């Protein structure tokens, strides 16, 4: 299994495979049912999604504890790899969705998805407005918004916006929104 030779991080290719496989597996009806059954049995849904990730890591020949530990370092090790970071945030969002589908009633899930859509529209509007300011001012604005957020953990989409705004500024903001929306 990986990590036996003193490796400190999974490769980009390994991470992409994990993200892709997890997305596929958690979209299967029997896996959705597995997570829902665990919730009904008073288990934590996140424990089941972590177990699924560990199973995928074993399939890949990666030690599960090493692989799970690597997930906590993706933001640091691959922070300059925009494509990988987008895939990572998609992975996080997919896990959140799998958990929400298992834990929430259909009405609650619909309300949460609607609230997220409204938040994304507000973020797009903010991006459009921020194009009027210098890069330095944009950084200050984003830092202030993150610091004053009612949640200590803004959504992964907001972090993605914060981390990648400078790379996207010269382009049409609606193209940016489409790329973020696909994430």
For each residue, the residues with C-beta under 8 A, 3 or more apart:
1: 4 58 61 62 63 66
2: 7 10 14 60 61 62 63 66 67
3: 6 7 62 63 66
4: 1 7 63
5:
6: 3
7: 2 3 4 10 66
8:
9: 70 73 77
10: 2 7 14 15 18 62 66 67 70
11: 14 15
12: 15 16 78 81 84
13: 16 17
14: 2 10 11 17 18 60 62 67
15: 10 11 12 18 19 70 74 78 84 87 88
16: 12 13 19 20 84 87
17: 13 14 20 21 60
18: 10 14 15 21 22 53 56 57 60 67 91
19: 15 16 22 23 87 88 90 91
20: 16 17 23 24
21: 17 18 24 25 56 59 60
22: 18 19 25 26 52 53 56 91 94 95
23: 19 20 26 27 90 91 94
24: 20 21 27 28
25: 21 22 28 31 52 56
26: 22 23 31 32 35 49 52 94 95 98
27: 23 24 31 32
28: 24 25 31 32
29: 32 33
30: 33 34
31: 25 26 27 28 34 35 52 98
32: 26 27 28 29 35 36 98 101 102
33: 29 30 36 37
34: 30 31 37 38 48
35: 26 31 32 38 39 45 48 49 98 99 101 102
36: 32 33 39 40 101 102
37: 33 34 40 41
38: 34 35 41 43 44 45 47 48 102
39: 35 36 42 43 45 102 103
40: 36 37
41: 37 38
42: 39
43: 38 39 47 48
44: 38 47 48
45: 35 38 39 48 49 98 99 102 103
46: 49 50 95 99
47: 38 43 44 50 51
48: 34 35 38 43 44 45 51 52 102
49: 26 35 45 46 52 53 95 98 99
50: 46 47 53 54 68
51: 47 48 54 55
52: 22 25 26 31 48 49 55 56
53: 18 22 49 50 56 57 64 67 68 71
54: 50 51 57 58 64 67 68
55: 51 52 58 59
56: 18 21 22 25 52 53 59 60
57: 18 53 54 60 62 63 64 66 67 68
58: 1 54 55 61 62 64
59: 21 55 56
60: 2 14 17 18 21 56 57 67
61: 1 2 58
62: 1 2 3 10 14 57 58 66 67
63: 1 2 3 4 57 66 67
64: 53 54 57 58 67 68
65: 68 69
66: 1 2 3 7 10 57 62 63 69 70
67: 2 10 14 18 53 54 57 60 62 63 64 70 71
68: 50 53 54 57 64 65 71 72
69: 65 66 72 73
70: 9 10 15 66 67 73 74
71: 53 67 68 74
72: 68 69
73: 9 69 70 76 77
74: 15 70 71 77 78 84 85 88
75: 78 79 85 88
76: 73 79
77: 9 73 74
78: 12 15 74 75 81 84 85 88
79: 75 76 85 163
80:
81: 12 78 84 85
82: 85 86 164 167
83: 86 87
84: 12 15 16 74 78 81 87 88
85: 74 75 78 79 81 82 88 89 160 163 164
86: 82 83 89 90 160 179 183
87: 15 16 19 83 84 90 91
88: 15 19 74 75 78 84 85 91 92
89: 85 86 92 93 156 157 159 160 183
90: 19 23 86 87 93 94 183
91: 18 19 22 23 87 88 94 95
92: 88 89 95 96 156
93: 89 90 96 97 156 157 183
94: 22 23 26 90 91 97 98
95: 22 26 46 49 91 92 98 99
96: 92 93 99 100
97: 93 94 100 101
98: 26 31 32 35 45 49 94 95 101 102
99: 35 45 46 49 95 96 102 103
100: 96 97 103 104 109 112
101: 32 35 36 97 98 104 109
102: 32 35 36 38 39 45 48 98 99
103: 39 45 99 100
104: 100 101 108 109 112
105: 108 109
106: 109 110
107: 110 111
108: 104 105 111 112
109: 100 101 104 105 106 112 113
110: 106 107 113 114
111: 107 108 114 115
112: 100 104 108 109 115 116
113: 109 110 116 117
114: 110 111 117 118
115: 111 112 118 119
116: 112 113 119 120 155
117: 113 114 120 121
118: 114 115 121 122
119: 115 116 122 123 155 157
120: 116 117 123 124 157 177 180 181
121: 117 118 124 125
122: 118 119 125 126
123: 119 120 126 127 157 158 161 180
124: 120 121 127 128 173 174 176 177 180
125: 121 122 128 129
126: 122 123 129 130 145
127: 123 124 130 131 161 165 173 176 177
128: 124 125 131 173
129: 125 126 132
130: 126 127 133 138 141 142 165
131: 127 128 169 173
132: 129
133: 130 137 138 141
134: 137 138
135: 138 139 166 169
136: 139 140
137: 133 134 140 141
138: 130 133 134 135 141 142 165 166 169
139: 135 136 142 143
140: 136 137 143 144
141: 130 133 137 138 144 145
142: 130 138 139 145 146 161 162 165
143: 139 140 146 147
144: 140 141 147 148
145: 126 141 142 148 149 158
146: 142 143 149 154 158 162
147: 143 144
148: 144 145
149: 145 146 152 154 158
150:
151: 154
152: 149
153:
154: 146 149 151 158 159
155: 116 119 158 159
156: 89 92 93 159 160
157: 89 93 119 120 123 160 161 180 183
158: 123 145 146 149 154 155 161 162
159: 89 154 155 156 162 163
160: 85 86 89 156 157 163 164 180 183
161: 123 127 142 157 158 164 165 180
162: 142 146 158 159 165
163: 79 85 159 160
164: 82 85 160 161 167 168
165: 127 130 138 142 161 162 168 169
166: 135 138 169
167: 82 164
168: 164 165 171 173 175 176 179
169: 131 135 138 165 166
170:
171: 168 175 176
172: 175 176
173: 124 127 128 131 168 176 177
174: 124 177 178
175: 168 171 172 178 179
176: 124 127 168 171 172 173 179 180
177: 120 124 127 173 174 180 181
178: 174 175 181 182
179: 86 168 175 176 182 183
180: 120 123 124 157 160 161 176 177 183
181: 120 177 178
182: 178 179
183: 86 89 90 93 157 160 179 180
